[in-house]
Amino acid sequence: MMGMMNKLKEAQEKVEATKKRLDTVMVDEQSSDGLLKVTITANREVKNISVADELLEDKEQLEDYLVLTINKAIEKATKINEAEIGAAAKDGMPDIPGMDGFMK
């Protein structure tokens, strides 16, 4: 039982270390025409937004670009985040009979 508790603690530490590392993983996304660029971390924190001057002339178009591009960046970052956190958690989990179905 003690060994299992140590394994769970190790898994938790691996997940926390992975979360910290994901703060340094940058995800870049841009609009199809390159007029808007967004950079976020794999933990989904916006780090930079670059807007072409021509988008500043049309507020509604800029808002649409922001929504679409930020959502695409968040989707990419979420996939990276879930894969990395899932791998860290699964790697550190103890072998518990019957638990294989829960980890997939």
DAVEN-V136883 format. One record per helix or strand of 2 or more residues. SS is the DSSP state (2 for helix, 1 for strand). FROM is the first residue (numbers start at 0). TO is the last residue. Records with the same first field share a line. If there is no record, write none. Layout:
SS->FROM-TO ; FROM-TO
This chain:
2->1-21 ; 52-56 ; 58-91 ; 99-102
1->25-29 ; 35-40 ; 45-50
